[in-house]
Amino acid sequence: MFANEIIIDGLQYCKWDREYFTFLKNSKLSAVHITLVYHENARETLSRFAQWDRFFENNADLIMPVMSADDIILAKEKGLVGIFFGAQNCSPIEDEIGLIPVMRKLGLLIMQLTYNNQSLLATGCYEKEDSGITRFGRQAIAEMNRVGMIIDMSHSSQRSTLEAIDISSRPICISHANPTFAHNALRNKSDEVIKALAKRGGLIGFSLYPFHLPNGSNCTLQDFCKMIAKSADMIGIDHLAIGSDLCKNQDISILEWMRNGRWSKEMDYGEGSASNANWPKDLTWFCDEKGMENIHEGLLQHGFNEKEVSKILGKNWLNFLDKGLKPQI
Amino acid sequence: MFANEIIIDGLQYCKWDREYFTFLKNSKLSAVHITLVYHENARETLSRFAQWDRFFENNADLIMPVMSADDIILAKEKGLVGIFFGAQNCSPIEDEIGLIPVMRKLGLLIMQLTYNNQSLLATGCYEKEDSGITRFGRQAIAEMNRVGMIIDMSHSSQRSTLEAIDISSRPICISHANPTFAHNALRNKSDEVIKALAKRGGLIGFSLYPFHLPNGSNCTLQDFCKMIAKSADMIGIDHLAIGSDLCKNQDISILEWMRNGRWSKEMDYGEGSASNANWPKDLTWFCDEKGMENIHEGLLQHGFNEKEVSKILGKNWLNFLDKGLKPQI
């Protein structure tokens, strides 16, 4: 059954190479939302796109670029893994609203308004003060709505997230985070946010990153499924998905780049600490090519039916992308 | 008759605004090859694309973007002027071959390998020594061939142009220059180049820029048509087109930017001189909305038949673009 479904992982940032693309294909993923950049500026983002053009050229038997929901169906038919791009920060557009349509044309389908810190558009989840969506932020949201670039508030703080949900004329996503009711962390989302998100047609992708989970790396598959079930009770099935936040085969320098970018002279440990600075230990049930299939099985055993599970593991992302990516022009 | 034809101007760099887009529409042009940048680097080129996105958004009743020959036919049907982009230098790709597919995706359909000076790819027409296509140049040509970005050698020197014609697996263009037999200037092209170009299926667009013409601003329409007729005798009709090099409503600072970019501390006067530093005086028969229609009439009077004239004024560009823009991937 699993092999016939559209399976979508709503966020990964792994060490991209042929070996990993083979891993993705063997994992039976139809499509993956790939983090293209964390803090890269416009020029640097072009080099990331160039790098992916090479990946597509040299691995056409494994992966293909995705610019629409239809492309994901095509990827599934062809037995390839569809790749779609997002930025975890608004750095690719710098201070120029005109770069939103430019980056969208190149394939930046999703963009976070902020990554942990205050950005030009909104406030990140680790700031003490949350001043909400900025002047530029309001215009950027309208422009993203116009061209069909999806707003992602995974790393944003509460007020900014609620305002983005409200200001945006189209549903937004939290591609990778968990409810605070399951694990209370600054990166996770309150019931208020999750309810507001769903009310406006948005989507939340449950994260498999141990720092976002109850009991960290010891979180059980049952606990994970329980979190999803409780969320379904709160907002229904149609707004739930997976955004694993999988960062496979990356060394610590990548983690330091995510956390520190170019903004910090001191070492910022993000969700870790000085004594726990490295990548967290993998979950035993989400560490190899069977990861998504394990979740599929776990959700069935938890009491979800086949149709519900197929929505959570892919169909909800597919529908959300279909609506969110079509330009309003 | 003129109003029903596909009319294409193979190069312009005017002061772009609503007034000028209206001028283009009234000139009954189906499409124009617009110079997007002269010396702008990758980041600056993004801002030019962003500027044009605004132009398209705000002038959708006059212009539309063109990514293929079919789009030109669509523009004609809709009564809009199709706009397609070229760079007069290879500055948008900087030193990175991966920026060729990136820029192509954004709509850079044509790129000169060099503008007057030595570039990273080839030698410009004002250099004393012409060392031909460089190591990077050979790879760039292959990549342009692969993604369907057209090579333009208008401002290149003889050896580099001959080598580009030879190395390229697809026909190339000289979008805007004239034969040296009509006017002997470094910017114009020898019989050898024009014959080699045509032999490989290339295209030359005759320039209306007075510095490229016999008798400069006093060149008559008859002289212009005579030059085309002599070229047709030499290489046939199918390789001839128009690339007016029209630079309307631009002040001298633009001319200085074209000529000097950021490379010269001394003032370089290009085809002009210290005592003749400004824009040349307009041709009386190519100065208003009737310009292309005047050429149409002039060619008919010179003895070309309707079919031949329609090729020269647009169909040859259309066919050339149709073949040149389709990716080989």
Contacts between the chains, C-beta under 8 A, distances in Angstrom:
chain1	res1	chain2	res2	distance
A	42	B	43	5.8
A	42	B	46	5.8
A	43	B	42	5.8
A	43	B	43	4.6
A	46	B	42	5.8
A	46	B	46	7.8
A	46	B	99	6.1
A	46	B	102	5.3
A	47	B	96	6.6
A	47	B	98	6.7
A	47	B	99	7.9
A	49	B	98	7.9
A	49	B	102	5.2
A	50	B	96	6.4
A	50	B	97	8.0
A	50	B	98	2.6
A	50	B	99	5.9
A	50	B	101	7.0
A	50	B	102	5.4
A	51	B	98	6.7
A	53	B	98	6.2
A	53	B	101	4.7
A	53	B	102	7.0
A	54	B	98	6.6
A	57	B	329	7.7
A	96	B	47	6.6
A	96	B	50	6.4
A	97	B	50	8.0
A	98	B	47	6.7
A	98	B	49	7.9
A	98	B	50	2.6
A	98	B	51	6.7
A	98	B	53	6.2
A	98	B	54	6.6
A	99	B	46	6.1
A	99	B	47	7.9
A	99	B	50	5.9
A	101	B	50	7.0
A	101	B	53	4.6
A	102	B	46	5.3
A	102	B	49	5.2
A	102	B	50	5.4
A	102	B	53	7.1
A	102	B	106	6.6
A	105	B	105	6.6
A	105	B	106	5.8
A	105	B	107	7.8
A	106	B	102	6.6
A	106	B	105	5.8
A	106	B	106	6.6
A	107	B	105	7.8
A	329	B	57	7.7
